[in-house]
Amino acid sequence: AALRDGGPGAMNKSHDIFQEAEQLARQELERFKGSNDARGQACMLLAFAEVDEDRRTPAGNFRPSEWSEAMESCREARALFKKAGDPKMEGMTAMLQASISYRMNDQWYGRKEEAQEFTTVALALFRQAGDKKGEAKALHLAGYAHDLRNELEDCIDCSTEALNIYRSMGAWKMEAFELQQMASYYLKARKYREAMSLAEDAYDLYQEHVEDKTIEGPMAETLEIVVQTHHLKGNGKRALRVAEEGVRLFEERDSKKGHSAAL
């Protein structure tokens, strides 16, 4: 995304990177074909699809030709992973298919029904493989699919399952992100009390690991939800106090993104 938003020079650099990645994947694909390595071929086909998934228009959407190429690579990869008896990698490929489907037809949520089908397949495959992290990620995406249908109860059920898995794994970053995502679902549904509680839990968790530079973006986004919910509940003074505390925190960490969000 940073490359896509960085102007012509960054776009050219991005194009070069994609071209190099695609060329390398093609070379490796031919090598795996020569040795009749089905799993290796599947991995390279998945790599093709991932390159196309990254090579989107500036708005974050797919051109039809890129979509069809990426989907064809995914279909071939899934068939080979299935033949190789690798449900985990087959599930990862189905997740990529879901991601691609959401961005089809030059509109953000292009093929919701198709995306949900791929997510359901991925969830079943991760469970078959005993891959808890993959299962949680698929549940997260399933919750997202329900949110697009305005099915709040099902959405929260999926996110809660994902949250419990992340907690059992001790994956605090994913736990915080899932709490943040659930807060955004409730915020969208105008359930401000629930949204505020979840966002505050996520923000507290981020604060426990404030030294981690990788959480600045999610932490700033969570702070925005906390401030917004206080404001929407009519507690402007509390919203201002939380924002001011955030400003101080992000200033101490020299975080421009966090500082901007708090302001």
N, C-alpha and C positions, 0 to 999 in steps of 0.2 A: 504493500500500500504506500509506503514511504517513497518508493521509486516512482510509482504512478503519479504521485502528487507533487513531484519535484521539478516539473517543467521539462522542456525538450531534452536537455542533457541527461536527466535522470531516466527519461523514457527510453532514450537510445541505449543507455547502460542496461536498463531492464531488458530490452530486446536482445542485447548481446548475451546476457545471462541465460535467458530462456532458450536461445538458439544453441548455446553451448551445452546446456542441460539436456536438450532434446537430442543433440548429436551423440552425446555420451550414452544416453539411454538406448539409442538405435544400435550403436556399436555393441553394447553389452547384450542387447536382445539377440543379435545375430550370433554372438558367441554362445549364448545359452541354447539357441536353436541347434547350433552345430553339435553340441554335446547332449542333445535331447533332454535338457534339464527343464522340465515343465514348470517347476516352482520358480526357477530363475527367470524364465520367460514371463511368468505372471507378474513378478516383481517389477520387471522393466516396463511392462504394459501399464502397471499401476503408476509407475514413475511418469510415463507419458501423460496419463490423465491428470496427475498432480501438476505437471507443468502447464497444461491447458487450463486447469482450475485456477492457477495463479495468474495466467496471462489473460486478464479480463479487460474490459473497457474501463476508462477512467471512472465511470459511475459504479463500477463493481459488478457489471452484468456480463453475460456471455453473448458473443456473436453466435448465430446459428451454426456456422461451420465449426467453430471451436467446440460447441456443445456436442455436436454429433461425433466429432473425433474423440473427444474425451469419453463420451458414453460408450463408444465402440471399444475403446481400449479397456474400459471397466468391464464390459460384458465378457470380453476375451479373458481378462485377468481372473474374473470370478469363476469362469468355467475351468480354468487351469488350477486355481487354488482348490476348487472342489474336487477335481481329479486327483490332486496331490494330498487330499485329506487334511486341509489346513483351514478349519472354520474361522480361526482368529483373523487371518489375512483376508479371507473371503468377506468377513464382517467389516473389516476396515475399508474394503473396496465398495461394499454396499453403502457405507457411511459417506464415502466420497460421492457416490451416485446421488445420494440424498442432497448433499451440499450443492452439487451441480444443478439438480432439478429446481432448487429454490431460486436459482439465478437465471433460469431459462427465459427466453422470449423478450429479452431487454426490459424486464421488469422484475423487481426484487422478489420475491415469492411467486415465481412464474408457474411452477407445476406442483402445487401443494399436495394434491392427491398422490401423485407419483412419488414425491419426496417422502410422504408418510409411509408408503408401501416399502420403500427402500429402508427406512428407519426401522420398521417392524422386522424386516428380514435381518438386518444387522443385529438387532437386539437378540433375536433367537440364536443367531450364529455365535455371538459372544457368550451367551449362556451355555451353549453347547460346548464351547471351548474352555469354559470356566475362567474366562477373562473378566475379572470384576471391574477393572478400569474401563475396558471397552464397553461393558454393560452400562456403567454409569454414564459414559459419554453418549451412548445411544438413548438412554432414558432422558438425558438432558435435551437431546434433539427431539425426542418424542414430545416432551413438554412444550417445546417451542412450536411444534406442529399443532398441538392442541390450542396453544395461545392464538395462532393464526385463525383458528375456527371460533375463537371466543369461548372455548370450553375450559373455563377457569378451574373447575374441580378436577378434571382429568389432568390438566396442566400441572397443578400443584401436586397431585398424586405422583406423577412421574418425577418431578423435581425433588420431591421428598425422598423417593427411593434412591435417586442419584446422590442426594445429600448424605443419606445414611451410609451408602457405600464409601463415599469419600471420607467420612468420619471414621469408619472402621479401618480404612487404609492409612489414616493419619495424613491424608493429603490436604493440608490446611488451605493451600491456595485454591484448589478446586472447590473445597467446602465454602470458602468465602465467596468465590465467584457464583456458586449455586445459590447461596443466600441472597446475593445481590440480584441474581436473575429472578428469583421468586419475588423479591421486593418489587421489581419492575412490573411483574405480572399483576400483583395486587394494586400497584399504582395505576396501571392502565384500567383496572376494573373499579377504580375510585374507592378502594378499600384502604384508606390511608393509615388506619391504626396498624393493620397487619403489615403493610408496606414499610412503615417506619420501624417497627420492631425488628423485622428481618434485616433491613438496611443497617440498623444500629448494630446488630449482631455481626454482620459482615465487616462493618467499619472497625468495631472493636478487635476483631480477629486480625485485620490488616495492621492495626496499631501495635498489636503484640509482636509483629514482625516488621516494624517500620524501617528497620535497617536494610531490608531487601529492596534494592533499586527496581526490580522488575514489577513491583506492585503499584507503582506510582499512578499509572493509568486507571486500573480498576478501582484503586482506593479513591481517586479523585471523582470517578463516576458514582461511587457509592456515597461519597459525601454529598454530591448533588442531590441524590435521592433523599437522604436524611434531611437536608435543608428544605427541599421542596415539600416533603410530607409535613414537616412542622408548619410551614407557611400555609399549606392547603387546609390544615386543621385549625387555622386561625391563630397560631401561636407565633406571631412575627418576631417577638423578642427572643424566643428560644431559637428560632431559625437564624437570627442575626448572631446570637452568641455562638452557635455551632459553627457558622461560617467563619467567624473571627478566630475561633480556636483552630480551625482548619488552615486559615491563612498563616497563623504563627507556626503551625506544625510544618507546613510545606516550605515556608521561608527558611526554617532551620535546616531543612533537607535540600534547599536550593532546587526545589522542584517547580519548574515553570508551569507545567501542565496542571499540577495540583493547586498551585497558587492561583492560576486563572479560574479553575473550577470553583474555588472557595470564594473568589471575588464575585 
